[in-house]
Amino acid sequence: MVLGWLQKDVVREVLSMGYKPEIVMFDKNIDPRVLFERARERGNRYSSVESVEQLIQNIYSTFSTEYYAEYFDVWIAHKPIYLSDFLVSTGSRLYRYDGGIDQLFEKLHG
């Protein structure tokens, strides 16, 4: 299951339905300007780089906690990679190490 909207209530609902999703998010130190530009190209209406940076910080501080690491596999992207590229690079199973993923992502362990 791939969700494009990472919020606590959505994640809790997925968990209550019996799924064990893997969460992929950006590192809190990633350059928000790159993500801002990509979002604008897709038609998102972020008003500033600061709003994107705040979103990254909020998602990271929420989903990098021990609570989520206990129930989910949490991946942290250290570079501004697209989720589709991440999925292609890992095959159908996000936890598979197939040469290269360790350089871009760090898996948190609960």
N, CA, C and O of each residue as an XYZ file, in Angstrom:
440
protein
N       0.843     -1.172      0.000
C       0.000      0.000      0.000
C       0.885      1.231      0.000
O       1.793      1.349      0.822
N       0.627      2.130     -0.904
C       1.368      3.388     -0.971
C       0.392      4.524     -0.726
O      -0.612      4.656     -1.426
N       0.692      5.340      0.270
C      -0.133      6.502      0.574
C       0.656      7.757      0.256
O       1.840      7.847      0.578
N       0.022      8.705     -0.361
C       0.702      9.941     -0.679
C       0.519     11.017      0.373
O       1.161     12.065      0.306
N      -0.336     10.775      1.332
C      -0.629     11.799      2.331
C      -0.282     11.245      3.694
O      -0.986     10.379      4.213
N       0.798     11.736      4.280
C       1.315     11.185      5.524
C       0.846     12.021      6.705
O       1.457     13.034      7.046
N      -0.250     11.583      7.327
C      -0.773     12.244      8.514
C      -1.115     11.180      9.544
O      -1.414     10.036      9.200
N      -1.066     11.572     10.813
C      -1.264     10.608     11.905
C      -2.582      9.861     11.809
O      -2.607      8.645     12.002
N      -3.687     10.554     11.516
C      -4.973      9.869     11.477
C      -5.045      8.847     10.351
O      -5.651      7.788     10.514
N      -4.431      9.156      9.207
C      -4.405      8.218      8.083
C      -3.561      7.000      8.451
O      -3.964      5.867      8.191
N      -2.410      7.224      9.045
C      -1.532      6.128      9.435
C      -2.205      5.253     10.490
O      -2.120      4.027     10.417
N      -2.866      5.860     11.461
C      -3.586      5.081     12.487
C      -4.691      4.233     11.868
O      -4.884      3.082     12.259
N      -5.410      4.788     10.914
C      -6.483      4.038     10.251
C      -5.922      2.849      9.479
O      -6.489      1.757      9.526
N      -4.836      3.048      8.784
C      -4.198      1.955      8.049
C      -3.780      0.849      9.018
O      -3.963     -0.334      8.731
N      -3.227      1.229     10.147
C      -2.819      0.265     11.170
C      -4.038     -0.484     11.718
O      -3.981     -1.700     11.904
N      -5.133      0.228     11.976
C      -6.340     -0.411     12.520
C      -6.968     -1.381     11.522
O      -7.694     -2.294     11.916
N      -6.693     -1.189     10.236
C      -7.213     -2.083      9.206
C      -6.360     -3.343      9.062
O      -6.675     -4.225      8.262
N      -5.283     -3.421      9.839
C      -4.455     -4.619      9.811
C      -3.262     -4.560      8.887
O      -2.528     -5.542      8.764
N      -3.050     -3.434      8.235
C      -1.889     -3.287      7.363
C      -0.655     -2.949      8.184
O      -0.758     -2.376      9.269
N       0.501     -3.303      7.666
C       1.765     -2.889      8.275
C       2.558     -2.142      7.201
O       3.463     -2.704      6.584
N       2.215     -0.888      6.986
C       2.878     -0.129      5.912
C       4.309      0.240      6.267
O       4.724      0.168      7.424
N       5.030      0.627      5.269
C       6.366      1.179      5.451
C       6.265      2.666      5.156
O       5.676      3.074      4.155
N       6.838      3.461      6.026
C       6.781      4.908      5.881
C       8.091      5.386      5.266
O       9.174      5.048      5.744
N       7.980      6.168      4.211
C       9.142      6.763      3.553
C       8.984      8.272      3.670
O       7.977      8.834      3.242
N       9.986      8.924      4.253
C       9.911     10.375      4.426
C      11.298     10.976      4.230
O      12.304     10.266      4.212
N      11.331     12.269      4.087
C      12.600     12.956      3.899
C      13.269     13.246      5.230
O      12.610     13.469      6.247
N      14.596     13.238      5.197
C      15.405     13.617      6.342
C      15.078     15.061      6.710
O      14.785     15.875      5.835
N      15.127     15.374      7.984
C      14.795     16.737      8.425
C      15.797     17.773      7.941
O      15.512     18.970      7.981
N      16.977     17.331      7.478
C      18.007     18.260      7.013
C      18.054     18.397      5.491
O      18.979     19.010      4.958
N      17.086     17.845      4.799
C      17.077     17.922      3.337
C      16.768     19.357      2.891
O      16.074     20.093      3.591
N      17.278     19.738      1.747
C      17.085     21.098      1.238
C      15.635     21.298      0.791
O      15.227     20.695     -0.201
N      14.853     22.109      1.476
C      13.445     22.273      1.120
C      13.232     22.991     -0.208
O      12.157     22.881     -0.797
N      14.236     23.723     -0.689
C      14.076     24.449     -1.963
C      13.855     23.492     -3.128
O      13.060     23.778     -4.023
N      14.555     22.354     -3.122
C      14.384     21.366     -4.188
C      12.962     20.820     -4.174
O      12.319     20.706     -5.218
N      12.478     20.485     -2.986
C      11.125     19.948     -2.869
C      10.074     20.997     -3.187
O       9.029     20.679     -3.756
N      10.341     22.239     -2.827
C       9.435     23.339     -3.147
C       9.279     23.478     -4.663
O       8.163     23.586     -5.169
N      10.396     23.476     -5.378
C      10.358     23.607     -6.837
C       9.621     22.433     -7.486
O       8.824     22.629     -8.404
N       9.884     21.230     -7.014
C       9.191     20.058     -7.554
C       7.689     20.155     -7.312
O       6.887     19.843     -8.193
N       7.320     20.583     -6.128
C       5.907     20.706     -5.796
C       5.233     21.743     -6.692
O       4.122     21.520     -7.174
N       5.891     22.858     -6.912
C       5.327     23.906     -7.774
C       5.167     23.405     -9.207
O       4.186     23.728     -9.877
N       6.139     22.611     -9.677
C       6.050     22.047    -11.028
C       4.834     21.127    -11.166
O       4.226     21.047    -12.233
N       4.489     20.439    -10.085
C       3.335     19.528    -10.093
C       2.020     20.274     -9.881
O       0.948     19.677     -9.983
N       2.091     21.549     -9.591
C       0.867     22.328     -9.400
C       0.473     22.542     -7.954
O      -0.577     23.129     -7.690
N       1.279     22.088     -7.012
C       0.988     22.349     -5.601
C       1.113     23.847     -5.352
O       1.886     24.531     -6.023
N       0.371     24.343     -4.410
C       0.329     25.780     -4.173
C       0.985     26.184     -2.867
O       0.428     26.969     -2.100
N       2.143     25.658     -2.621
C       2.878     26.100     -1.439
C       3.227     27.564     -1.620
O       3.632     27.983     -2.705
N       3.071     28.340     -0.563
C       3.302     29.771     -0.666
C       4.766     30.146     -0.533
O       5.179     31.210     -0.994
N       5.558     29.278      0.094
C       6.958     29.617      0.299
C       7.780     28.376      0.593
O       7.246     27.308      0.892
N       9.087     28.541      0.503
C      10.007     27.464      0.865
C       9.838     27.126      2.347
O       9.959     25.967      2.744
N       9.560     28.136      3.151
C       9.394     27.928      4.589
C       8.232     26.984      4.897
O       8.316     26.187      5.831
N       7.154     27.067      4.124
C       6.016     26.173      4.369
C       6.386     24.719      4.068
O       5.935     23.805      4.758
N       7.201     24.512      3.043
C       7.675     23.159      2.726
C       8.623     22.678      3.815
O       8.547     21.528      4.249
N       9.508     23.549      4.251
C      10.442     23.178      5.318
C       9.679     22.808      6.592
O      10.036     21.842      7.266
N       8.650     23.556      6.921
C       7.849     23.258      8.110
C       7.151     21.907      7.967
O       7.081     21.144      8.931
N       6.639     21.606      6.784
C       5.998     20.324      6.533
C       6.993     19.175      6.728
O       6.673     18.175      7.370
N       8.191     19.320      6.176
C       9.232     18.292      6.332
C       9.553     18.085      7.805
O       9.637     16.949      8.273
N       9.730     19.173      8.530
C      10.060     19.092      9.954
C       8.934     18.417     10.747
O       9.197     17.577     11.608
N       7.691     18.785     10.457
C       6.556     18.198     11.168
C       6.433     16.702     10.906
O       6.228     15.921     11.835
N       6.556     16.308      9.663
C       6.471     14.884      9.321
C       7.609     14.121      9.981
O       7.394     13.054     10.556
N       8.823     14.667      9.899
C       9.976     13.975     10.485
C       9.811     13.837     11.999
O      10.015     12.752     12.545
N       9.448     14.916     12.676
C       9.349     14.858     14.139
C       8.220     13.930     14.590
O       8.294     13.361     15.679
N       7.194     13.771     13.786
C       6.089     12.873     14.131
C       6.450     11.412     13.879
O       6.312     10.574     14.771
N       6.905     11.110     12.684
C       7.024      9.716     12.264
C       8.394      9.088     12.512
O       8.586      7.911     12.206
N       9.341      9.833     13.053
C      10.641      9.238     13.390
C      10.697      8.825     14.862
O      11.754      8.431     15.353
N       9.581      8.912     15.561
C       9.542      8.553     16.974
C       9.504      7.032     17.150
O       9.199      6.290     16.217
N       9.817      6.598     18.350
C       9.827      5.164     18.656
C       8.454      4.532     18.458
O       8.366      3.365     18.076
N       7.388      5.278     18.710
C       6.038      4.737     18.543
C       5.843      4.211     17.129
O       5.404      3.076     16.946
N       6.160      5.016     16.138
C       5.950      4.597     14.754
C       6.969      3.554     14.331
O       6.640      2.652     13.561
N       8.196      3.657     14.816
C       9.212      2.650     14.486
C       8.824      1.282     15.040
O       9.234      0.256     14.498
N       8.036      1.260     16.117
C       7.589     -0.004     16.701
C       6.569     -0.707     15.804
O       6.574     -1.935     15.711
N       5.710      0.044     15.153
C       4.636     -0.528     14.350
C       4.904     -0.562     12.844
O       4.276     -1.334     12.120
N       5.818      0.255     12.382
C       6.073      0.374     10.948
C       7.562      0.281     10.667
O       8.390      0.489     11.553
N       7.887     -0.034      9.427
C       9.252      0.154      8.960
C       9.320      1.586      8.455
O       8.543      1.985      7.588
N      10.248      2.353      8.999
C      10.369      3.768      8.654
C      11.675      3.985      7.908
O      12.750      3.640      8.400
N      11.570      4.561      6.715
C      12.735      4.864      5.881
C      12.912      6.372      5.823
O      11.943      7.115      5.670
N      14.171      6.824      5.948
C      14.494      8.247      5.877
C      15.313      8.484      4.605
O      16.387      7.907      4.438
N      14.802      9.336      3.708
C      15.515      9.679      2.476
C      16.482     10.816      2.764
O      16.080     11.879      3.236
N      17.750     10.588      2.480
C      18.769     11.609      2.725
C      18.988     12.521      1.520
O      19.690     13.527      1.616
N      18.387     12.166      0.390
C      18.466     12.995     -0.815
C      17.055     13.159     -1.360
O      16.188     12.334     -1.067
N      16.802     14.198     -2.144
C      15.443     14.446     -2.650
C      15.061     13.498     -3.792
O      14.988     13.905     -4.952
N      14.823     12.245     -3.452
C      14.455     11.231     -4.432
C      12.928     11.156     -4.515
O      12.230     11.409     -3.533
N      12.424     10.809     -5.690
C      10.987     10.613     -5.854
C      10.601      9.249     -5.291
O      11.382      8.300     -5.365
N       9.403      9.151     -4.731
C       8.933      7.878     -4.198
C       8.927      6.810     -5.287
O       9.283      5.661     -5.023
N       8.534      7.164     -6.493
C       8.516      6.181     -7.585
C       9.919      5.631     -7.848
O      10.071      4.440     -8.119
N      10.944      6.480     -7.771
C      12.321      6.010     -7.945
C      12.722      5.081     -6.815
O      13.420      4.091     -7.033
N      12.280      5.401     -5.610
C      12.561      4.530     -4.471
C      11.931      3.161     -4.683
O      12.582      2.138     -4.467
N      10.677      3.133     -5.101
C       9.985      1.865     -5.317
C      10.649      1.046     -6.419
O      10.815     -0.165     -6.276
N      11.027      1.692     -7.505
C      11.694      0.993     -8.600
C      13.042      0.438     -8.146
O      13.401     -0.687     -8.495
N      13.781      1.218     -7.376
C      15.117      0.783     -6.959
C      15.084     -0.385     -5.988
O      16.067     -1.115     -5.862
N      13.971     -0.568     -5.305
C      13.893     -1.635     -4.312
C      13.050     -2.812     -4.764
O      12.983     -3.816     -4.054
N      12.413     -2.727     -5.902
C      11.521     -3.799     -6.318
C      10.191     -3.682     -5.613
O       9.802     -2.591     -5.196
N       9.502     -4.773     -5.477
C       8.163     -4.725     -4.893
C       8.156     -4.715     -3.375
O       7.116     -4.460     -2.768
N       9.289     -4.985     -2.751
C       9.350     -5.023     -1.295
C      10.295     -3.933     -0.821
O      11.480     -3.953     -1.153
N       9.797     -3.003     -0.064
C      10.585     -1.846      0.328
C      11.766     -2.178      1.229
O      12.728     -1.412      1.281
N      11.716     -3.292      1.933
C      12.787     -3.599      2.864
C      13.921     -4.381      2.237
O      14.898     -4.694      2.917
N      13.818     -4.707      0.951
C      14.857     -5.483      0.288
C      16.062     -4.609     -0.023
O      15.905     -3.525     -0.584
N      17.241     -5.051      0.324
C      18.478     -4.342      0.000
C      19.021     -4.910     -1.298
O      19.427     -6.071     -1.350
N      19.030     -4.104     -2.336
C      19.477     -4.625     -3.628
C      20.576     -3.766     -4.252
O      20.608     -3.587     -5.469
N      21.453     -3.249     -3.442
C      22.583     -2.492     -3.967
C      22.234     -1.060     -4.275
O      21.656     -0.784     -5.326
N      22.559     -0.155     -3.409
C      22.335      1.256     -3.659
C      21.374      1.914     -2.697
O      21.500      3.107     -2.422
N      20.436      1.182     -2.191
C      19.441      1.811     -1.312
C      20.071      2.306     -0.020
O      19.632      3.316      0.529
N      21.084      1.622      0.472
C      21.736      2.055      1.711
C      22.387      3.422      1.559
O      22.560      4.131      2.551
N      22.747      3.800      0.361
C      23.404      5.085      0.146
C      22.409      6.238      0.195
O      22.784      7.364      0.522
N      21.162      5.974     -0.124
C      20.156      7.031     -0.179
C      19.246      7.061      1.038
O      18.716      8.112      1.397
N      19.065      5.914      1.669
C      18.085      5.805      2.740
C      18.685      5.176      3.987
O      19.636      4.397      3.921
N      18.119      5.526      5.090
C      18.467      4.943      6.373
C      17.180      4.358      6.930
O      16.148      5.029      6.943
N      17.233      3.127      7.385
C      16.059      2.508      7.971
C      16.143      2.637      9.475
O      17.133      2.225     10.079
N      15.110      3.209     10.092
C      15.063      3.334     11.543
C      14.609      2.008     12.122
O      13.739      1.345     11.559
N      15.185      1.626     13.225
C      14.812      0.381     13.879
C      14.224      0.703     15.246
O      14.802      1.460     16.026
N      13.068      0.117     15.521
C      12.386      0.387     16.775
C      12.946     -0.407     17.920
O      12.470     -0.284     19.048
